[in-house]
Amino acid sequence: MNWPIAEVARLSGVTARTLRHYDEIGLLPPAGIGANGHRYYEEHQLLRLQQILVLRALGVGLPEVGRILAEEIDEVDALRGHHRRLLAERDRLEALAGTVARTIAELEQSRKDGTPMTAINRPENLFEGIRPSQYQESLRDFPGHAEDVARRVAAMTPQDVEAGQRERTAQMILLAELMAAGHPADAEPVQARIDAQYRALTELRAVSAEEYRAIGRSCVGNEAWRAAYETIAPGLAAYQRDAIEAYVAHRLG
């Protein structure tokens, strides 16, 4: 039995245009092409499409999908591998959901107790369950920096990644403590903390004054970054931005 491209698109939820693209790049050639020029697919192609969609759902890029499928010949073994990846993704999402649930509970308790809004949430690892690739995606406006981060992450063990996540959380908490203590964004203790952040960035690559200013503004403008800062303490995203603005003006200007 074979299915025309329109039927495969309907069954899978993938557009016909995407299916044609998969054919053009050699990822999913059809079983045949009819006299009318339409592509037709058989069971083997549908199973391969399932594998492609599973890997794409796991965040795997098309070049890597092609490499994975080229290495896995037996369909049952391939599906077992995909199943393992899905279970790992489930565990990651459970860890992430646990992190969010704890944050929600702490915020609700804070509101119930009438705790001042300057209260600081002190998670051990705010980024638990978040993959390095997701952090790199948040750097999409800074491709040069994202590439350097990707190279560094590629050489790190899972333990190193977790340690880096904990360090990021700790740095955000330290800044929140200065904000809660009433230090203005341009105060010396705050600027010393920003200087440490800037020096850590420049260990990866040179960062111009304008680029660092843009990174500071992204603390508020980038939804993922803002959410992370605001989880630690309301107003922390804008505080970080203002502190970077002051740093650029007085030390890099």
N, C-alpha and C positions, 0 to 999 in steps of 0.2 A: 504494500500500500504506500502511496506517496501523497504528499500534501503540497498544494501550491503555496507560494510565499505569503499570499494574503491570509491563508488559513493558519499558517505557522505564526504569523504576526498576531493574529487574534488569540490563538491558544497560549502563546508565551507572554504576551504583553509587550513584546519588542517590536518596534516599528519596522516596516518593510525597508525603510531607508537604512536602518542599522543593520539589518540582515544583509543587505547588498554591500554595505561597508565591510562586514565580516568576511564576505566572499572576496572582495577586492584585495584585502590584506592577507588572504590565505588562511584565515582563522576558521571559517566555516563555509567551505565550498558546497553548493547544493549537490544533490544526487544527480541532477540533470537539468537541462534547459530545454523547454518545449519549443515547438515551431513558432509559437507566438512570442518567444523571447522571455517567457516567465520562468522563474526558478522553481524547482520542485525538490522536496525533501523527503527522505525516508527515515525509518526508525533510527538508524545509526546517526544521522545528522541531528535528530531531535535529542538523542542522548548526549551528544556532544554539545548542543546548545544548552542543555541543562547544566552541564559542567561549567560552561562559560559563565552562565548567569550566577551560579553559586559562587564562583571565584570573584566575579565582579561585585557581588553583594558583600564579599569579605574585604573589598577595597583593593583587590589585585588589579594592576594596570594591564592593558591589553598585551603589551610585549611579554610580560611575565606570564600571562595566561597562555600565550602561544608556546612558551618554553615548557610550562608545566604539562600541557596537553601533549606536546611532542615526546616527552619522556614517559608518559603513562599510556601504555598501549592497551592493556586489559581494562575493559570498562568497569568491571566489578572492583578491581584494585583501585582504579581512579576514584570511584564513588566512595570507597572506604576512606581514601585520603581526604576527600572533600568532607566526609562526615566528621573526621577528626578535626578538621579546620572549623567546622560549624560548632562542634562541642567546645573548642577552645574559644571561639567568639562568644558563645553563650556564657562561658565562665567570665570572660572579660566584661561582658555587659552586666552580669550579676554583680561583679565587683564595683563597676561604675554606678549601678543603681544603688548599691549599698552606700557609696560615698554621697550620692545625692540625697538619699533618704535620711542619712545622719545630719546632713546640712539642713534639710527641711525641718527635722525635729528640733534642732538647736535654735533655728530662727523662730519657730512657733513658740518654743519655751521662752525665748527672749521676749517675744511680744506679750506672752501671757504674764510674765513676771514684771513687765514694765521696765526691763533693762534698757538703759540709754542706748541710742542708736550707734554710739561710738564703741559699743562692745565689740570685742574681737573674737572671731571664730578661730580656734587654733587647731585645725586638723593636722594630724601627723603627716599626711600626704594628700593634699588637695587633688592631685592629679592621678590618684590610684585608678587603674582601669583604663586610662587614656593612653593610646598607642603613640609612640614617637611620630608616626606618619601623620597623626591628627594634629600634633603640635606644628609639624612642618607645613601642613595645610593652612594653619593660621598665619603663616609667614608668607602667604601668596603675594602680598604687596611688596615683599622684599626678597625677590628671587635669588639674588646673590647670597644673602645671608642664609636663606633656606637651603641652598646647595651646600654651604659649609656645614650647617647643622646636620644635613643628611649624611655627609661624609663622616662626621664625627660619630653619629649614632651608629653607623654601619660597623664601626670598630668597637662598639660597646657591648658588654654582656648585659643580660636582663637585670643583673644586680646593679651594674653601673647606671642603667637607665633609671631604676627605682631610686638610687641614691641622688641622681640629678633632679628627679621630681621632688624629692623631699627637700633638697636644697632650695629649689625655687619657692616651695611653700614657706620655708623658713625665712627667706629674704622678704617675701611679701608680708609676713607677720611682723618682722622687725620694723618695716616701714609703717605698718598700721599702728604699732605701738608708739612711734614718734608722732603720728597724726593724732592719736587718742590723747597723748600728753600735751597737745596744744602747740606743737612746733609748727611754724609756718613752713610752706614748701621750700622757701629759700634759706631756711635756717641752716647753720653749719652742720649739725648732726645729720640732717636730712641730706644735705649735699654730699656729705662723706659717703652715705649709703648709695647715692646715685653714682658717685664717682667709682665705687666698687663695681656697680653694675656695668658701667661704661667700659671699665678696664677688662671685665670678663668678656664683653662683646668683642673688644678689639683683639683679644687673644685668638679669635676665630678669623677675623679679617678687619681691614681698616674700615672705620665707620665715620663718615663725614658729619659735620655739625647738622646739616640739613636732614640727613638720613636719621640721625639720632632724634632730632625733633619730630620727624615723621613717625618714628617708632613710639615716641611718647604720646603723640596724638592718637595712635592706634590703640592705646590702652583704653581709650573711651570709645573710639570709632569702630574698633573690631569687636564684634558681639561676643566672641568666645573669650577674648582677653578681659573685656569689661565684666563679664559674668564671673570670671575667676577672681578678680580683684574685689568685686562687690560681695562675694561669698565670704571673704575674710572680714571685711568691714565696709559698710555703706559709705560711699564717698572716696574710697581708696583709689579707684581708677583715675578720677579727676586729680587727686592729690599726687599720684605718680606722674601724670601728664604735666602738672604745674611744676613739679620738682625738676623734671627733665628740661622744661622750658627755661627755668631759672639757671640750670646747669649749663645749658648751651649758651645762654646769653652772657653769663659771667666767666665761664671757663673755656668755652670753645669759640666764642664770638670773636 
